[in-house]
């Protein structure tokens, strides 16, 4: 029997604790406590591993939790016209960042179920802002709940 080590992050929210699989942030679970959220996440992962035995964790180790402030400008659509607003809001996204190899780093943004690779600390804020701004399927409750207070 193979044993894999997956990485999970726990994020307190206004409605409990959200557990996120950092190796694949599309796997999330919610519970009133961290232990309950972890149990739900492990059950979900075990079920999917039975159906997809080729899944394996990433090579990333030693994740750090960071809060990345991002300014986002709302846009409204009227018919076919997209109208950007003059103002922006600051969102503070919790991120997990770890090093893969050779200076390449991996960032997971659980609130948006995003995972990307980057080099250099300076570009992290720009990349999170770009990815958050390009998200076409907004999920207001999870995004708002997973933004740091």
C-alpha positions as CSV (number, residue, x, y, z in Angstrom):
1,X,0.0,0.0,0.0
2,X,1.4,3.4,-1.0
3,X,1.3,6.2,1.5
4,X,1.3,9.8,0.3
5,X,1.7,12.9,2.3
6,X,-0.7,15.6,1.3
7,X,-0.7,19.2,2.6
8,X,-3.8,20.8,4.1
9,X,-4.4,24.4,5.2
10,X,-7.0,25.4,7.8
11,X,-8.7,28.8,7.5
12,X,-11.1,30.1,10.2
13,X,-14.1,31.8,8.7
14,X,-17.2,33.5,10.1
15,X,-19.1,30.2,9.6
16,X,-16.6,27.6,10.9
17,X,-13.3,26.3,9.6
18,X,-12.4,25.6,6.0
19,X,-9.9,22.9,5.2
20,X,-8.2,23.2,1.8
21,X,-6.0,20.6,0.2
22,X,-3.0,22.7,-0.8
23,X,-1.8,20.1,-3.4
24,X,-5.1,20.7,-5.3
25,X,-7.2,23.6,-3.9
26,X,-10.4,22.5,-5.6
27,X,-10.7,20.0,-2.7
28,X,-12.2,21.9,0.2
29,X,-14.2,20.9,3.2
30,X,-16.0,22.9,5.9
31,X,-16.8,22.1,9.5
32,X,-17.5,23.8,12.8
33,X,-14.0,22.9,14.0
34,X,-10.7,22.2,12.4
35,X,-10.9,18.5,13.3
36,X,-14.3,18.1,11.7
37,X,-13.2,20.0,8.5
38,X,-10.1,17.7,8.4
39,X,-12.2,14.6,8.7
40,X,-14.5,15.7,5.9
41,X,-11.5,16.5,3.7
42,X,-9.8,13.2,4.4
43,X,-13.0,11.3,3.6
44,X,-13.4,13.2,0.3
45,X,-9.7,12.6,-0.7
46,X,-9.9,8.9,0.2
47,X,-13.0,8.5,-1.9
48,X,-11.4,10.2,-4.9
49,X,-8.1,8.3,-4.5
50,X,-10.1,5.0,-4.9
51,X,-11.6,6.3,-8.1
52,X,-8.4,8.0,-9.4
53,X,-5.4,6.0,-7.9
54,X,-2.9,8.0,-10.1
55,X,-3.4,11.2,-8.0
56,X,-0.3,12.2,-6.1
57,X,0.7,15.1,-3.9
58,X,2.9,18.0,-5.2
59,X,6.6,18.1,-4.6
60,X,6.2,21.3,-2.6
61,X,7.3,21.3,1.0
62,X,7.3,23.8,3.9
63,X,4.3,25.9,3.1
64,X,4.1,29.4,4.6
65,X,0.9,31.2,5.3
66,X,0.8,34.7,4.0
67,X,-1.9,37.4,3.7
68,X,-1.6,39.1,0.3
69,X,-3.4,42.5,0.0
70,X,-4.9,43.0,-3.5
71,X,-6.8,46.0,-4.9
72,X,-9.7,44.9,-7.1
73,X,-11.8,47.2,-9.2
74,X,-15.4,46.1,-9.7
75,X,-16.9,45.8,-13.2
76,X,-20.5,45.8,-14.1
77,X,-22.0,44.4,-17.3
78,X,-25.0,46.1,-18.9
79,X,-26.0,44.1,-22.0
80,X,-22.7,43.5,-23.9
81,X,-20.9,46.5,-22.4
82,X,-18.5,46.1,-19.5
83,X,-18.3,49.1,-17.3
84,X,-15.3,49.3,-14.9
85,X,-15.8,51.5,-11.8
86,X,-13.5,54.4,-10.7
87,X,-12.9,53.0,-7.3
88,X,-11.3,49.8,-6.0
89,X,-11.6,47.6,-2.9
90,X,-8.8,46.0,-1.0
91,X,-9.1,42.3,-0.4
92,X,-6.7,40.5,1.8
93,X,-6.3,36.9,0.5
94,X,-4.8,34.2,2.7
95,X,-2.3,32.3,0.6
96,X,-0.1,29.3,1.2
97,X,3.3,29.6,-0.5
98,X,6.0,26.8,-0.7
99,X,9.1,26.1,-2.7
100,X,9.1,23.4,-5.3
101,X,12.6,23.3,-6.7
102,X,15.3,25.6,-8.1
103,X,13.8,28.8,-6.7
104,X,10.4,28.1,-8.3
105,X,7.6,28.6,-5.8
106,X,4.0,27.5,-5.7
107,X,1.1,29.6,-4.4
108,X,-2.3,28.4,-3.4
109,X,-5.2,30.9,-2.9
110,X,-7.9,28.8,-1.2
111,X,-10.6,31.5,-1.5
112,X,-10.4,31.3,-5.3
113,X,-9.4,27.6,-5.6
114,X,-6.3,28.8,-7.5
115,X,-2.8,27.3,-7.7
116,X,0.0,28.8,-9.7
117,X,3.8,28.9,-9.8
118,X,6.0,32.0,-9.7
119,X,9.5,33.3,-9.1
120,X,10.4,36.1,-6.8
121,X,8.5,37.6,-3.9
122,X,7.8,40.9,-5.7
123,X,5.5,39.4,-8.2
124,X,3.3,37.5,-5.7
125,X,0.9,40.5,-5.1
126,X,0.6,41.2,-8.8
127,X,-0.1,37.6,-9.6
128,X,-2.7,37.1,-6.9
129,X,-4.4,40.4,-8.1
130,X,-4.3,39.3,-11.7
131,X,-5.7,35.8,-10.9
132,X,-8.4,37.2,-8.6
133,X,-9.4,39.8,-11.3
134,X,-9.6,37.2,-14.0
135,X,-11.9,34.9,-12.0
136,X,-15.1,34.8,-14.0
137,X,-17.0,32.6,-11.7
138,X,-17.2,34.7,-8.5
139,X,-18.3,32.9,-5.4
140,X,-19.1,35.8,-3.0
141,X,-19.6,33.8,0.2
142,X,-16.3,31.8,0.1
143,X,-14.3,34.6,-1.3
144,X,-15.5,37.1,1.3
145,X,-15.2,34.5,4.1
146,X,-11.7,33.5,3.2
147,X,-10.4,37.0,2.9
148,X,-8.4,37.9,6.0
149,X,-10.1,40.3,8.4
